[in-house]
Amino acid sequence: MKRGKKYIEAAKAVDRATLYDTADAIALAKKTAVAKFDETIEAHIRTGCDGRHADQQIRGAVVLPHGTGKTVKVLVFAKGDKVDEALAAGADHVGGEELIPKIQNDGWLDFDVVVATPDMMGVVGRLGRVLGPKGLMPNPKAGTVTMDVTKAVNDIKAGKIEYRLDKTNIIHVPIGKASFTEAQLADNFQTLMDAIIKAKPAALKGQYLKSVVLAPTMGPGVKINTAKLA
């Protein structure tokens, strides 16, 4: 992969062989975010889990204390008085059956998170082929299938993020923006890691956290010393 001049210059600040303390890694990730936009700082956590086994799956959600720096659009599938509740909570879109053709046929995807009340999951299930591959299907473990739509919407707007293993058993999540202070990024990162360490599957034998890397959207990865995280 061909790298630009800015990336090559920024990468010189990072020693690829070093495992950094969290504070140093955050400072470096901020320093190497040199793009013209406010880059997202992401955490990439390689685990020792084997996601092919149901008892080694990791999936959950956590509210980052300082949010993600991103405005999140929420779609709620609801009916009856839950429609008004969702709108009052600040949901961007609320609806039911009538949204199916709009999403399925028109390719409408103007939302980042989908919340559904349990009685709407039959309807939402029909969108599995569209929402599933995009990681947008509501899920009880992530708190997005719930009757408490007010809490769900409030949490998401406040900076709730979902974490889950990808096919290579890595978790990829944002912990904020390069414009955040080091203290804000450190708070968010610690909150995320506490949740992930707590989510360690009981069935896992061997090392849980194989590697943890922080990286700005367009910048180099900075490796963290995992021995100090657990």
N, C-alpha and C positions, 0 to 999 in steps of 0.2 A: 504494500500500500504506500503510495507516494505521499509524503508529508510536506506541508507548507513550511515556509521560513519561520513563521511565528511559532509553530509547534516545535520545530527543531531547536529554536532558541530557548523556548520555555522548558523543553525536556532536559536541557543542560543543567538546570537547577535541581533536577531529581536524580539521585543515585539509585539506579534500578536494583542494586544488590543490597541496599539498606532497608531494614524494617524499622520504620519510624514510630515514635510515640505519637499518640493521637493528636496532641496539640501541634506538634511539628508537621504532621501530615496535613492537618487542616490549613495551617499557615501556607504550606507549599501549594496545596490545591487552589487556594485563593490567589496566590502569587502567579501561578501558571495559567490562570484564566484570563487570557489576553485578547479574546475575540471582541468584536465591536458591540456585542450584545451582552446582557447580563446572564452569564452562563449558569447552568444548573450544576451544583456539586452532587455527584452521585456516589453511592456506596455499592460496591460489587463484592458480595460475600460468597466465597466458594465453600460449600459444606462437604462433609464426608457422608452425607445422606445418599441413599439410592431411592430417588423419587418413584421408581417403578414399583416399590413396595408401599402399600397403603399406610403401613405403620411407620414409615419414614418420611411421609409427606409433611411439608411445613406450609401452613397458610394461616394468615391472620392479618390483623390491622392494628395500627397504633396512631395516636394523635401526637404529632410533633409539636412541642411547646411553642415554637416560633413559626409554625406553618411551613409551607414549601416555597412561598414567594410567588406561587402561581394561582391565578384566579380559576377555580374549578367549577365547571358547569355540571349541574346535577339534574338528572331526569328521574322522576318518581312515577312508578306504575302504581296507581291506587284508584279506589272508587269510594263513592259515598262521602262521608264527612272527612275521610283521610285526604281527599283532594284539597279541601280548604286548609287542612292542617299542613300539608306539604307546601302549599303556596305561602302560607303565613310564615313558615320556617325559612323561606327564601329559596325554595327549589326553582330552577330556571325553566323547567318544563314538567308538566304533570299531565298524565293521561292514562288511557287504557287500551282497549281493543283497537280503537281508531288509529293508534300509532303504528300498528303492525305493518300495513302496506307502505306507510311513509318510510319506515326503516328498511323493510324487506325489498320493496320495489324501487323506491326513489333514492335509496342509498343515503337517507338522512342520518347523520351521526354527529349532530352538533351538541355533543355532551361528552363529559370525561368519566363520569361515574353513574351507574344505574342503581337505584334503590327500588325495592318492590315490597309490598305487603304480601304476607304468605298466601292470601286468597287470590293474588294476581299471578302467582308463579305458573299456573297453567297457561296463561296468556303469554307470559315472558318466555316460557319454555319453547314456544314456537319460533322464537328468534335465536335459538341456540346456535344455529349455523353461522349467523351473522355476528352475534355478540361474543360467542365462545372464543373464537380465534383471536379476538381483539382484547380478551381478558376483561370484558365488560359485563359478563353474566353476574347477576346478584348472587350472593352466597351467604348463608347464615354465619359461617365462621368469620367472615369479614364484616359482619354486622349490617350487611346491605339487604338482607331479607328480614324484615321486622315490622311489627305494628307501630313501633315508636318512631314514626317518620321524622318527628321534630328533632329527636336526638341524632338520628342518622344524618340528616341534612346539616345540622349544626356542627357535628363532629367533622364531616367532610369539608365544610367551608372553613373550619378552624385549622385544617391542616392534617386531616387523617389520611394516612397512606396505607395501602395494602401491600403485604409482602408475601411472596410465594416462590417456590423453587421453579426454575425453568427446566427445560429438557436436559440441561447439562449440570443440574443440581446447584445452580448459582442463583442467588437472590440479587436483583438489581432494584435499587430504590433511590429516589432523590432525598437529600437531607437539607436542601435549601438552595439559595442563590449565592453567587460569588460576592454579591453586594452585602450579604449578611456579615455581621461581625464574627470574629473567631469564636467568641463566647456563645453566640446564638447557634452556630454550626456545631459546636461541641455539645451543647445541650441536646440538640436534635439527634446527633449521632449517638449520644449515650442512651437516650430514650429508646431509639431504634434497637441498639445492641442489647439493652436489657430485655426487650420483648423477644428478640431472636434467641438469646441464650436461654430464656425461660421456655421457649417453644421447642427446645431440643427433644427429639423423639426418644422415648424410653428404650425403644428397640435398637437404637444405634449403638454399634460397638466401634470402638476406635475414635480417632480424632473428629471432633465436630466442626470446628472452624479451621478450614484448611488455609484460607487466605482471605484477607480483607483489604480492598483497594479503594482509595478515594480518588475521584477524577472529575475535573470540570468537563463540560460537554465536548469541548474541542481540544482539551489539553491532555497531558500525559497522566498515567496512573501513578499514585503514590502508595506504596505498600505499608501496611500498619503491622506492628508487632502484636500478633494475636495472643501471645502468652500473657499480655497485660490486660486483655479484655475479659477473659472468662473469670 
